[in-house]
Amino acid sequence: MPWYKGDDPPSYKNQPKYLRDKATEIVNEVLKSTGNEGEAIATGLKRARECFEECPEEN
């Protein structure tokens, strides 16, 4: 089931909005390929953080 912005898991609630939004995009892509929600949650947040560490001007 795809996620929508604002429909975040508890582990995302204290993250900045720009990070949650990017993580949600990544989660949906991981869900399409694996279907594993637990993996998608962890991967989404990790990759979103990496993205903004590499390109901080995007936030």
C-alpha positions as CSV (number, residue, x, y, z in Angstrom):
1,M,0.0,0.0,0.0
2,P,1.6,3.3,-1.0
3,W,2.2,6.0,1.6
4,Y,1.1,9.6,1.4
5,K,2.8,12.6,2.8
6,G,1.6,13.1,6.4
7,D,0.9,9.4,6.8
8,D,4.2,8.7,8.5
9,P,5.2,5.9,10.9
10,P,6.0,6.9,14.5
11,S,9.8,6.7,13.8
12,Y,9.4,9.6,11.3
13,K,7.3,11.9,13.5
14,N,10.3,13.9,15.0
15,Q,12.1,14.3,11.7
16,P,12.0,17.6,9.7
17,K,9.2,17.8,7.1
18,Y,11.6,17.9,4.2
19,L,13.2,14.7,5.4
20,R,9.9,13.0,6.0
21,D,8.7,13.9,2.5
22,K,11.8,12.6,0.8
23,A,11.7,9.4,3.0
24,T,8.1,8.9,1.9
25,E,9.1,9.0,-1.8
26,I,11.8,6.5,-1.1
27,V,9.5,4.2,0.9
28,N,7.1,4.0,-1.9
29,E,9.8,3.0,-4.4
30,V,11.1,0.3,-2.0
31,L,7.6,-1.0,-1.4
32,K,7.1,-1.3,-5.2
33,S,10.2,-3.4,-5.5
34,T,10.2,-5.5,-2.3
35,G,6.8,-5.2,-0.7
36,N,8.5,-5.4,2.7
37,E,7.2,-2.5,4.8
38,G,9.7,-2.9,7.6
39,E,12.6,-2.8,5.2
40,A,11.0,0.2,3.4
41,I,10.7,2.2,6.6
42,A,14.3,1.8,7.6
43,T,15.7,2.2,4.0
44,G,13.5,5.3,3.4
45,L,14.8,7.2,6.4
46,K,18.4,6.1,5.9
47,R,18.5,7.1,2.2
48,A,16.7,10.4,2.8
49,R,19.3,11.4,5.4
50,E,22.1,10.4,3.1
51,C,20.6,12.5,0.3
52,F,20.5,15.6,2.4
53,E,24.0,15.0,3.8
54,E,25.3,14.9,0.3
55,C,23.2,17.9,-1.0
56,P,22.3,20.1,2.1
57,E,21.1,22.9,-0.1
58,E,18.1,20.8,-1.1
59,N,16.3,21.2,2.2
